[in-house]
Amino acid sequence: MRILTLSLSFLALAACASGRQVEVRTGPEPATDTAIHLTNNLSQAVNVYVVSGGNDIFVKQVAANSVEHIPVAGVPAGATVNLRAVTVDGTRTYTKNNVTMSTMYDWRLP
């Protein structure tokens, strides 16, 4: 009986140890037709959102005193959206309403 139990244990261990190899690939990055060219003149970073159809879309965190070109996926050129930037500590919010998105919309904070 012990030999049978020991044999089954080794068989189960061998089955678990021989895992399958799995290849994982990602698809191509979706093309973006629109972007925000953000100049952050604030002394702290901001989280940038595009508000489209009532949904907040987080696009990027931009460091203090820096300039970023931010592609906006899922928002077509010509769409009218609101832009929102919130300081990382949450104390200040900057908005730009009724923005018509284009290949590069220029926005400066503050």
C-alpha positions as CSV (number, residue, x, y, z in Angstrom):
1,M,0.0,0.0,0.0
2,R,2.8,2.4,0.8
3,I,4.5,1.7,-2.5
4,L,1.3,2.4,-4.3
5,T,0.8,5.7,-2.4
6,L,4.4,6.7,-3.0
7,S,4.1,5.9,-6.7
8,L,1.0,8.0,-7.1
9,S,2.6,10.9,-5.2
10,F,5.6,10.8,-7.6
11,L,3.2,10.6,-10.6
12,A,1.2,13.6,-9.4
13,L,4.4,15.6,-8.7
14,A,5.8,14.8,-12.2
15,A,2.5,16.0,-13.7
16,C,2.6,19.3,-11.9
17,A,6.2,19.9,-12.7
18,S,5.9,19.5,-16.4
19,G,4.1,22.8,-17.2
20,R,3.1,23.9,-20.7
21,Q,4.9,26.8,-22.4
22,V,2.6,29.6,-23.2
23,E,3.4,32.4,-25.7
24,V,1.9,35.8,-24.8
25,R,1.8,38.6,-27.3
26,T,0.3,42.0,-27.3
27,G,-1.6,43.5,-30.2
28,P,-0.5,46.7,-32.0
29,E,-1.0,50.0,-30.1
30,P,-4.2,51.6,-31.2
31,A,-3.7,54.6,-33.4
32,T,-4.6,58.0,-31.8
33,D,-5.8,60.9,-33.9
34,T,-5.8,63.4,-31.1
35,A,-3.4,64.7,-28.6
36,I,-2.9,67.4,-25.9
37,H,0.3,69.4,-25.8
38,L,0.4,70.3,-22.0
39,T,2.7,72.8,-20.4
40,N,2.6,72.4,-16.7
41,N,4.0,75.5,-15.1
42,L,2.9,74.4,-11.6
43,S,5.2,73.4,-8.8
44,Q,3.7,70.0,-8.6
45,A,2.5,67.2,-10.9
46,V,-1.0,67.0,-12.2
47,N,-3.2,64.1,-13.3
48,V,-4.8,64.9,-16.7
49,Y,-8.3,63.7,-17.7
50,V,-10.4,64.0,-20.8
51,V,-14.1,64.1,-20.0
52,S,-16.0,62.7,-23.0
53,G,-19.7,61.7,-22.9
54,G,-19.7,62.1,-19.1
55,N,-16.8,59.7,-18.6
56,D,-13.5,60.7,-17.1
57,I,-10.6,59.2,-19.2
58,F,-7.3,59.4,-17.3
59,V,-4.6,60.1,-19.9
60,K,-1.4,60.8,-18.0
61,Q,0.3,62.3,-15.0
62,V,2.5,65.2,-16.0
63,A,5.5,66.3,-13.8
64,A,5.9,69.7,-12.3
65,N,7.4,72.4,-14.6
66,S,7.4,70.2,-17.7
67,V,6.0,69.9,-21.1
68,E,4.3,66.7,-22.4
69,H,2.7,65.6,-25.7
70,I,-0.1,63.3,-24.6
71,P,-1.9,61.1,-27.1
72,V,-5.6,60.6,-26.4
73,A,-6.9,57.2,-27.4
74,G,-10.6,56.7,-28.0
75,V,-11.4,60.3,-28.7
76,P,-11.7,61.2,-32.4
77,A,-10.6,64.4,-34.0
78,G,-13.5,66.9,-34.0
79,A,-15.0,65.6,-30.8
80,T,-16.0,68.2,-28.2
81,V,-14.7,67.3,-24.7
82,N,-13.8,68.9,-21.4
83,L,-10.2,68.8,-20.1
84,R,-9.4,68.5,-16.4
85,A,-6.1,68.6,-14.6
86,V,-5.9,67.8,-10.8
87,T,-2.9,68.5,-8.7
88,V,-1.5,65.2,-7.2
89,D,-2.4,66.4,-3.7
90,G,-6.0,67.1,-4.9
91,T,-6.1,70.7,-3.7
92,R,-6.5,72.4,-7.1
93,T,-8.4,71.5,-10.3
94,Y,-8.0,73.2,-13.6
95,T,-10.6,72.8,-16.4
96,K,-11.0,73.7,-20.0
97,N,-14.6,73.2,-21.3
98,N,-15.9,72.7,-24.8
99,V,-12.6,71.8,-26.4
100,T,-12.7,70.5,-29.9
101,M,-10.0,67.8,-30.1
102,S,-7.5,68.0,-32.9
103,T,-4.1,66.4,-33.7
104,M,-2.6,68.7,-31.1
105,Y,-4.5,70.9,-28.7
106,D,-2.2,73.3,-26.8
107,W,-3.0,73.7,-23.1
108,R,-1.0,75.6,-20.5
109,L,-1.3,75.4,-16.7
110,P,-2.1,77.7,-14.9
